[in-house]
Amino acid sequence: MKIELKKFGVTLTSRQLGKEARAAFAPSLKQIDKNETVEIIFDGINTLSPSWADEFLTPMQKEYGDRLFLKNSDNPSVNATIKMLEDIGKIKFRIEASE
């Protein structure tokens, strides 16, 4: 399954909005097969805050583990946020090169 974060907006900020985005997308996540990978695509995102990402990405990392891939981004906001989540949460996201 591919998830394009731009469907939630181009400026993804605040913990509350991250929770709401995850809750809104939850029904789609229930359709994921146990062997299916989940790809997060950051194209079109201007700003990704650590609080929004922590509410959306961290639970997905915990749930899908090695099946979760984040598409590589050249956006400094996205990259800094992912690094911060990894450092603080002691987790490692799998980064996949963009096509």
Secondary structure, DSSP 8 states (H G I E B T S, - for coil): -EEEGGGG-SEE--HHHHHHHHHHHHHHHTT--TT--EEEE-TT-SEE-HHHHHHHHHHHHHHHGGGEEEE----HHHHHHHHHHHHHHT---EEE---
